[in-house]
Amino acid sequence: MKRAPTARQLERALFDEALAVLTAGFTGLPACEAAPPSDRLRETLLAAAERLRDSAPYHHPFYLGQMQKPPHPVARLAYTLSLELNPNNHGSAGGLASVRMEAEAVAQLAALFGWHTHRGHLCGGGTVANLEALWIARECGYRTGIATSAQAHYCHARAAGLLGLPCHPVTVDARGRLDIDALDRALGTGKIDTVVATLGTPATGAVDPLAEIVALRRHHRFRLHVDASYGGYFGLANNLDADTRRAFEAADAADSIVIDPHKHGLQPYGCGCVLFRDAAPPEAYRHTSPYFRLDLDEGAPAPGAHALECSRPGAAAVALWATQRLLPPVPDGAFAESLTACRDAALALYATLAADTRYIPLPPQLDIVVWAMRADSAREASARARAVLQAAQARDLHLSLTELPRALLEAHAPVRVWDADTLVCLRACLMKPEHGPWMETIFERLGAAFSETGGQAAA
Ligand SMILES: Cc1ncc(COP(=O)(O)O)c(C=O)c1O
């Protein structure tokens, strides 16, 4: 009996069909087919596959370690398809169609934050996107200092260093969110004129109180940048708590926003996005190149004329455009449901951990769950977390560790004796909607890892 084709075989057939449509657009040219794969190419590709086996299973629901999520098949296929042309989105001279596709896809991202006019483009990732946002802030005259939460991504401190500006970390509350009173006091010193709020911090997925930060503008003048690299899409989930929802609803008041399609937007790496509320490109971008006139891009957007990077992969734009055509980033659609599913998985993990006195989980705001192991001392709790990580890995369940300051954890009382200023906690990023059906098995493996390493129930 003939076997039904696998999903991959069907994908390959679909790819060939799409490739035929693409190449039909260039039939007027003399044929210039690539040489067929040689034995050496085959040997090389198989060697690469062999090398790659030495990786964690990032694509599998048992991988909860870092922020890693496989791209959607449509992103993979569209990306590869566009590599036939390998467009360069520095301007429409390098990527006529893909530059327009980028503009459409980016407008959909801006609409996520309630912006109907904007300026923005794709870029290499969150680090570059945040650097560009802070560079433009400086070029718009905000040159005094930058405040971020102490739990913000380290790229902001680096960007501040590159821009020659001081960066002031602001303390966080017991949920890892920027402490609004501390920010108010810091702004009162006159040393800060740019505030970075994070929607989804890297360690715990904390969402800074953006509505309250916006309200501080009544008393202080500052530019507001929102780093939603990780959490930006969660405004679409329908199961956020009230505080978190309020923060997302305040994002339209920002001057600039970063969101990373290569985190929760189902894209391959190399796809960040920076957005500015002011649609007019500032002077800082002005440049002239004798070999390339960006201002000649009439009628079409010219990203290279208002982007920090020059060459950018048109393939990333095509992949994002195709993904958002299939799964529009709008409320109540299949994409929104997939974010709700990630958060549901995180809430299920939190509830399971919270029901057991051996663990002290922090209530998740998004889909990242962090928990301390209860122990007598901070050092012992940290050692136990490290042991659980190993024991889980031996069961093919991949978690990660995060080191949190005593100030954040003390209110949760995970230990009696603080013999260290930080405590190593376990961390699970539940970024794949596919985790849901596997949660029972994940709990079993986690439970076995906990039992093997011992654990201390509350007295
Ligand atoms: C909140 C936040 N900002 C910025 C970044 C940096 O993004 P990238 O790794 O894409 O450069 C990250 C990465 O995890 C992040 O979580």
The ligand as a Gaussian input file, in Angstrom:
#p B3LYP/6-31G(d) Opt

LIG

0 1
 C       13.589000      42.456000      25.999000
 C       14.703000      42.195000      25.048000
 N       15.287000      43.225000      24.420000
 C       16.286000      43.055000      23.533000
 C       16.766000      41.788000      23.246000
 C       17.889000      41.620000      22.254000
 O       17.356000      41.086000      21.079000
 P       18.251000      40.285000      20.012000
 O       18.744000      39.064000      20.709000
 O       17.268000      39.995000      18.922000
 O       19.339000      41.167000      19.568000
 C       16.190000      40.687000      23.888000
 C       16.706000      39.323000      23.635000
 O       16.354000      38.379000      24.264000
 C       15.125000      40.886000      24.800000
 O       14.536000      39.864000      25.428000

